[in-house]
Amino acid sequence: MKTHPEGRLPYYRAEGAATAPPLLLGSSLGTSTALWDEVAPELAVTHRVVRWDLPGHGRSPADLIGPGATVADLAALVLTLADALGVDRFAYAGVSLGGAVGLHLAVHHPDRVAALAVICSSAHFNGSKPWEERARTVREEGLTALAENANSRWFTPGFSVPRLIEDHRTADPDAYAACCDALAAFDLRDRLTSITAPTLLVAGREDPATPPAHLREIADAVPGASLTEIAGASHLAPAERPEAVLTALRGHFEGYPARGTAVRREVLGDAHVDRAQARQTPFTARFQDFISRYAWGEIWTDPTLSRRERSLVTLTALVAHGHLDELAMHVRAARRNGLTPEQIGAVLLQTAVYCGVPAANSAFAVAQRVLDELDGPGAPDSDEGGEPGEPDAATTRRTPE
């Protein structure tokens, strides 16, 4: 676990392997990272989990936001934190206001959000008036009265988490009021259809603040989104029903790294990937996971370049470095991605200018063999080349790179 001292970043706690897929967790108004205490350690088995505190909550500085703050301001803090951690794309889960931050990120920064879970939250919070009134009350009277009735707002009858009630009581009133300002101005209903990240909505069936209908509204608007309702849960479902929330999040986020395997199959073919998986050993397993998550799940899924363009780049790079086994595999992939033999030849001819004639000569020989095989029956799946980290039957001297 890593913690960050007070500063210009929100306070955060990081858990899990540094090389695992990043997952950021946002908390509800009035709570701290403690909201995730029963869930985050389990998620950290497969992810690099980073929980962050809202301004003035937990151990985050109160002056990170001020009066008139917006959810966009909070989302900017999350992006600043991600940048400071060296995280480009991340999965995100948030509760209530933390969930609103996730929706904003998915709408306005789709390149940063790989997958999204919105828990006990909404695309709007019943208009501005209630939040304006709450902000005014907190600025004038503090948080004591609100904290005294937090149990009825947050949990089903008879349930309580004293640590979270104390977090509510000790939050900074001005920062809390600024968060109320953000909720008052928040309404993304007309932008939900633009969300492209795989999205899960989680509703507490007993939640009076953001009832299941609010989550259903999001699920109906976001393409491909799914909705899970948790029985016996009110507004802070991760604290009240951690097992159910954990199950839902695992099912959703563990599918996010697996997208790399799907792309890998589309580009390289099922037969190749099946062989690679069959050859995997405990020694190579983590590297294979790295390749699937980052090479195929991050780079090859980036829409900035088409797959045809990525094949052009990949062929050139492999020739330049003399990786002829991988070149054979990617000549096949280039054909699968729509390149013609003439276009592949043009790429290799250009490498003769910039990578050298001997390199291009070897590359042409490999490509000719592969293209000849592709004209024969059943040949597309007969490649001898392997991906980085995959033992090669034809050249067993190779080791994971």
N, C-alpha and C positions, 0 to 999 in steps of 0.2 A: 504493500500500500504506500502511495506517495501522497503527501499533502502539500498545499501551496500556502505560504503565509499571506497575510493581508497585503494588498497592493492594488494595482490598477486592473488586475484580473479578478473575477469572482473567485471565491474560495472553491477548491475542488479536491476530491479524493480520487485517486487512480488505482485500480486494482486489476490484476490479471497480467498475462504475458505481454511484453511490449510489442511483440510481433503479431499478436492476435488482432482480429478485425476490431476497430474502435467502435464503441457504443457509448453515447453520451446520454445521461439521465437527468431530467429536469424535474424539480419538485413543485408542489402546490404553494399557493399563497399562504403565508403563516407557518410554513414548515421549513425543515432543513434537509440536508443529505440523509439525516436519520430516517426519513420516510422510506428509504430504500434498503434499510439495514437487513431485512429478511430476504431480500431478492438479489441485491447486487453481488454478494459473494458467490452465489450460485451461477449467475450470468458470467462472472469473471473466469469461470472454468474454460469457456470457449471464446471470450471476448476481452478486449482491453476496455474495461468499464471506467468511465469518468463521470462521477456525480458532481454537480455544481450547485451552489447556493444562490438564490436570488439576492439582489442587493439588500443589505440590512437584515438579512436572515442568516441564521447560523453564524458563520464566521466571515461572511462576505462584507466588504466595506459598504457603508450606507450611502456614501456619496457617489456611487457609480451611476445613479440616476437621480432625477429631481422632479419637481412638480411638472405635470403635463407629459410625463414619460409615456412611451408607446411600447407595444409588443415588439416593434421593429428595433427599439433601443435595446431591449433584452436580447433579441436575436443577434444583434451586433456584438454583444458581450460574449455570446456563445462562439461566434465565429472568431473573435479575437482570442479566446481561450484555445480553440482548435488550432489556430495558426501558431500560437505559442507552443503548443504540444507537437507541432509538425504534422498535424492531421489534416489531410486534404478532404477526403470523403469519409463520412461516418454514418453509422446507424444512430437513430435518435428515438428515445422514448420519454414522454413527459406526462405529468399529472396536472390536470386543471390548467393553471396559468403556464406551467411548464409544458403542457400539451399544446397550448396556443402558440407558444414559441416554436414548437416543432412544426405546426401547420404553416406558420409564417416562413420558416426556413424552407420548407418543401415547395411553397408557392414562389418565393422570391429568390431562392438560391438552390434551384434543383440540382445544380452540378455538385453541391456539397453533401446532399442527403441521399445516402444509398438505400435506406429503408427507414420506415417511420412507424411508430406506435403511439397512439393518442389515447390516454387513459382518463376516464372520468373528466372529460373536458368538453369543449364546444367550439364551433366556428363563430359563435357570438355568445354573449353572457347576459341575455335578457335586457338588453338596452343599457343606456348610459346612466340613467337616473339613480338606480340603487347603488351603483359604485361611486358616483359623485357624492351621494349622501354618506356612504361609509367613509370615503376619504376625508370628508369634512369632519365627521365625528372623531375619527382617529387623530386628526391633526389638533383637534380641540381637547380631546379627553384621553388620548392614549389608547392602549390595547387591552387594558385590564378587563373591561366589561366584555369585549369580544372573546377574549380567551376563556372567560368563565362559561360561555355557552358553546365552545368549540366542539365538545363531544356530540351535541345534538346535530351540528352541521356536518360533522366529519364521519361519524360512526353510527352503526346500528345500536339500539338501546342495550345497555349493559357492557358495551365494549369501550375500551379507552387505551391510549398509549400515552402515559404521563410525560415521556420525553418530548413528544410532539406538542403536547399542550404547553409545556414549558418553553419550547421554541416559539410558539405563538405569543406567549406572554412577554418574552424578552426581545422580540423583533423590534427593529428601530421604527418608531411610528411614522416618521417622515418617509422613509423608504417604503414601508408598507402602504402608505397613502399614495405614493407615486405608482406603485404596482396596481392599486385600485384605479388610478387614472388610466393606466394602460388597458385594463380590462374594460373600462367604460368606453374606450374608443375602438375596441377590437370588433371587427366583423369581416370575415373572409368568405361569407357564403357565396358571393358571386365569383370567387376565384378557385373554388375547390376542384372544378373540372380540369384545371391545368396541372394538378399534382400528378407527377409521373412515378414517384418513388413507391415501391410496394408498401401498402398501408394497412395497418391493423387498428381497429377501434375496439377499445375495451370499456364496457359500461358496468357500473355497479347497479344492480336491480333496485336497491333501496336508496339510491342517491337522490336527495332532494335538490341539490344544487345544479347538477348537470345530469338529469335523468336519461335513461336509455334513448329516448326520442332524439336528444341532441346528438348522440353518437351515431344513431341511425341516419340522421340527416347528412352527416359527413360521409358515411359509408355509401349512401345512395348516390352521392355526387362524385366521389373520387373513383376514377376508373379502376376496376379490379379490386377495390378495397373489401375487406372482410370485417365482420363485427362479432365480438364475443361478449355475452352478458354473463356476469358472475353473480350467482345467487348469494344472498347473505352479505353483500358488500354494499357499503355506502360510498361516500365521496373519496376516501383515501384507501382505495382497494389494495394497493401494495402493502399497507400496514395491517389491514383487517383480514384480507384473504391472500397472503403472500404465495401460498402454494398454487392457487388457481392463476394468479397473475404470472407467476414464473412459468407455468406450463404454457400459457398463451404466448408469452414473449419468446420462450425457447423455440416453439413451433414456428414462429414468424421469423425471428432473426437468424436461426440456424439455417434457414432456407436462403438467406441473403448471400453467405459465402458460396453456397451451392450453385448460384447462378453462374459462377465461373466455370463449373463443370459442364453446365448446359451449353455455354458458348464454345467451350473446348470441343464438345461433341459436334456441334454444328460446323466448326471450321475444320477439324481434323478427322471427323468421322467416328462413328460408334465403335468400329472394329479396333481402331488405333487406341482409343481411350480404354476400351475393355482390356486390351493387352497391357497397357500401361498400369492399370489398376491391379491386374493379376500379378504383375512383376513387382509390385510395391512391397517393400520390406519394412520392418520397424525402423531400420536405419534411415530409409529414404522417405518415410511417411510425412514427416514435418516439412521436408522440402517440397514434396508433391502438393501438400496443402498450401504452401506458400505460392507455388506456381498457379494453382487453381484460383486462389483468392486474388492475387495481385496481377499476374500476367493476364489471366483470362477473365477474372471477375471485375477488375478495375480498368486495365488498359484497353483490352479488346472490346469492352462494353462502352467505352467513352464515345459518344456520338460525334465528337469533333471531326474525326476521320471516318470514312466508310471502311468496310472490311476490305474492299479492293485496294484502297489506298494503303491500308495497313499491310496488306500482302506485298505491295511494291516496296515499302520501307523495309519489311522483314527480309525479303529476298536480298536486297542490297546489303543490309547489315551482316547477314550470314556469309555472303561472298567475301565481304571486306575482312571478316575475321577467320575465314577458312573453315567454317563449321559445315562441312559438306554433308554429314549425316542429317543434321537438322534442315539443310537446304533441300534435300530430297523430300522430306516430310512437308516442307512449306511450298514446294512446287505443286504438290498435290493439293495443299490447302488453297493455293492461289487459283488453281483451276476450279476448286469448289466455290471460291469467292467470286468467280466470274471472269478471271483473266484468261485471255486466249493464249495459245502457244506463241503467237506472234508478239503479243505484249510481254510475255515472259522473256522471250528472246531479246526484245528491245531493252528490257531492264538489264539483262546480263551483258549486252553490248555496251551499255553505258558504264557498267562496272569495269569494263576493260580500260576505259579512260581514267576513271578515278580510283580504282582499286588495283589495277595492274593487269597486264595480259595473262600472266600465268594463273592468277586467281580466277579470271574470267574463263580461261581455257578449261580449268577443272570444273568450274560451275556449269559450263555448257555440256560437258560430258555427263555430269550427274543429271542435269535437266533433260538431256536427250534420252537417257535411260528411263527416267520416270515417265516422260511423255510417250515413249514407245510402249511402256507397260500399260499406260492408261488407255491405249487403243486396243488392248487385248481383253479377253473375257475375264471378268472378276479381278482385274488388276488394280483398281483403285484402292483396295484394302491390303495390298501386298507390300507396303513400304517396309524398308529395313531400318530407316532412320528413327531416332527417338527424340523426345523432348529433353530439355535439361533436367538431369536428375533421374532419368529413366534408363535402366540398364539396356544396352543395345545388343540384340542377339548376334548381329553381324560384326560388331566391334566391341567385344567384351572388355577390352582394355579401358573403355571409357568409364569414368566415375562421375558422381554428381558434381555439377559445376557450382 
